Amino acid sequence: MSKTRRWVIILLSLLVLILIGVNLASNDDSEQTVTNTSDPTYKSEHTDTVVYSPEGALNYRLIAEHVEYFSDQAISWFTNPVLTTFDTDKVPTWSIKADKAKLTNDRMLYLYGHVEVNALTADSQLRKITTDNAQVNLVTQDVTSDDLVTLYGTTFNSSGLKMRGNLRSKNAELIEKVRTSYEIQNKQTQP
C-alpha cells in the first residue's frame, strides 16, 4: 500500500470519527421529552375529595368512580360523580349526581347526562331537580341549565327550559316554556 493511500485512509477515518462524535453530541442536546397532550397527567379510581373553605368549614365532598386530570388544560374529568354540598354547620344540604362531569380551574363543575340534584334537608320546599346537562359554580353554588329541567317540590312539579338557581338559598327559576302542577291539600275542619 502506498504512503499516500495510507494517509488518505487515516484522514478519512478521522473525519468519519469526528462526524460521528458531532452527530452524537447534537442528538443529546436536541433530545427532548415529547408529551402527548391527549393523555391525562394522572388517573385515579374510586376517589373521594373533600374541600374546605378558607375558614376551615366543610364546603363540599366529591366522590367518583374514575378521575382523569389534564394539567395542560387544568381540567379534571369524573365518571359517575356524586357531589355533596354542606352548609356552615357542616350539615349536608344537596346531593348532585351525573354520568360525567368536568371540573375547570375556575371551580366550575359541568355535569353531563342524567343530572339529578336532591335536597338532603327536611326544610327545603324544593326536593329534586332533574335535567340532562347543568353547571354548578362551586364557590357561589349557583346552578344553571339551558336544557329541559324538571323541579319537584313538596306540593308542586314544574318543568321548563333554562333554569337559574342557587343551592345555598334553595331556589330555582325556570325561564322559558314553564308548566307547573300543584297539589292542593284540603284541611279537614271538625264540625
C-alpha positions in Angstrom: 0.0 0.0 0.0 1.4 3.4 -0.9 2.0 6.1 1.7 -0.5 8.4 0.1 -3.2 5.9 0.1 -2.5 5.1 3.8 -2.7 8.8 4.7 -6.0 9.3 2.8 -7.5 6.3 4.7 -6.3 7.7 8.1 -7.6 11.2 7.3 -11.0 9.8 6.1 -11.2 7.6 9.2 -10.5 10.6 11.4 -13.1 12.6 9.6 -15.7 9.9 10.0 -15.0 9.6 13.7 -15.3 13.4 14.1 -18.6 13.5 12.3 -20.0 10.6 14.4 -18.9 12.4 17.6 -20.5 15.7 16.4 -23.7 13.8 15.4 -24.0 12.1 18.8 -23.3 15.4 20.7 -26.0 17.3 18.7 -28.6 14.5 19.3 -28.1 14.6 23.1 -28.7 18.4 23.1 -31.9 18.3 20.9 -33.4 15.3 22.5 -36.5 16.4 24.5 -39.3 14.5 26.1 -42.4 14.7 24.0 -45.6 14.5 25.9 -48.9 13.7 24.4 -51.4 16.3 25.5 -54.3 14.0 24.8 -53.1 11.7 27.6 -54.1 12.6 31.2 -51.4 13.6 33.6 -52.9 11.2 36.1 -55.8 8.8 36.5 -57.4 7.6 39.7 -60.1 5.0 40.6 -62.7 5.4 43.4 -61.8 8.9 44.5 -63.2 10.8 47.5 -62.3 14.5 47.6 -63.2 16.8 50.5 -62.9 20.6 50.1 -62.8 23.1 52.9 -63.4 26.9 52.8 -60.5 29.2 53.8 -62.2 29.5 57.2 -61.9 25.7 57.7 -65.6 24.9 57.2 -66.5 21.8 55.1 -67.6 23.1 51.7 -68.3 20.0 49.6 -67.4 16.4 49.0 -66.9 14.9 45.5 -66.9 11.1 45.1 -66.3 9.5 41.6 -65.6 6.1 40.2 -62.9 7.3 37.8 -61.0 10.6 37.5 -58.6 11.9 34.8 -56.6 15.1 35.3 -55.1 17.0 32.3 -52.5 19.5 33.6 -52.0 21.3 30.3 -55.7 22.4 30.4 -56.2 22.3 34.2 -59.3 20.1 33.8 -60.5 17.1 35.7 -63.0 14.6 34.2 -65.1 12.5 36.6 -67.1 9.3 35.8 -70.3 8.9 37.8 -69.6 11.8 40.2 -71.6 12.4 43.4 -71.2 15.9 44.8 -72.5 16.7 48.4 -72.6 20.3 49.5 -72.6 21.4 53.1 -73.9 24.5 55.0 -71.9 26.5 57.5 -72.9 24.0 60.3 -71.4 21.1 58.3 -74.8 19.7 57.6 -75.2 18.1 54.1 -77.7 20.1 52.1 -77.6 18.8 48.5 -76.6 15.7 46.6 -75.8 16.1 42.9 -75.3 13.1 40.6 -74.5 12.8 36.9 -73.0 10.3 34.4 -69.9 12.5 33.7 -68.5 15.8 35.0 -65.8 18.3 34.1 -64.2 20.4 36.8 -62.3 23.5 35.5 -59.6 25.6 37.2 -62.2 28.4 38.0 -64.2 25.9 40.2 -67.0 25.4 37.7 -68.4 21.9 37.6 -70.1 20.9 34.3 -72.4 18.0 34.6 -73.4 15.8 31.7 -76.1 13.1 31.4 -78.9 12.2 33.8 -78.2 15.1 36.2 -80.1 14.8 39.4 -80.0 17.3 42.3 -81.6 16.1 45.6 -82.3 18.1 48.7 -80.9 16.5 51.9 -82.6 18.7 54.4 -86.2 18.4 55.5 -87.0 22.1 55.4 -86.4 22.6 51.7 -89.5 23.2 49.6 -87.5 22.2 46.5 -86.9 18.5 46.8 -85.4 17.4 43.5 -84.1 18.8 40.1 -83.6 16.7 37.0 -82.0 17.7 33.7 -79.6 16.4 31.0 -76.8 19.0 31.5 -76.1 21.6 34.2 -73.3 23.8 35.5 -72.5 24.4 39.2 -70.3 27.2 40.5 -68.7 25.5 43.5 -67.8 28.9 45.1 -71.2 30.6 44.9 -73.2 27.4 44.5 -75.1 28.9 41.6 -76.7 26.3 39.3 -77.7 26.7 35.7 -79.0 24.7 32.8 -80.1 25.5 29.3 -81.9 22.2 28.8 -85.3 20.9 29.8 -85.4 20.9 33.6 -88.0 19.4 36.0 -88.4 20.7 39.5 -90.1 18.6 42.2 -91.3 20.3 45.3 -93.2 19.3 48.3 -96.6 20.3 46.7 -95.7 21.0 43.1 -94.0 19.7 39.9 -92.7 22.2 37.4 -90.8 21.8 34.1 -89.3 24.2 31.6 -86.3 25.4 29.7 -83.3 27.3 31.0 -83.1 27.2 34.8 -81.1 29.5 37.1 -80.9 28.9 40.8 -78.7 28.8 43.9 -78.2 25.8 46.2 -77.4 27.9 49.3 -80.7 29.9 49.1 -82.6 26.8 48.0 -84.3 28.4 45.0 -84.6 27.7 41.3 -86.2 29.7 38.5 -87.4 28.3 35.2 -87.0 30.8 32.4 -88.9 29.5 29.3 -91.9 27.3 28.5 -92.8 26.7 32.1 -95.5 24.1 33.0 -96.4 23.7 36.7 -98.9 21.4 38.5 -99.8 22.0 42.2 -101.2 19.6 44.7 -103.8 21.4 46.9 -104.1 19.9 50.3 -107.5 20.3 52.0 -107.5 20.9 55.6 -110.2 19.0 57.3 -112.3 21.0 59.7 -114.1 19.5 62.7 -117.8 20.2 63.0 
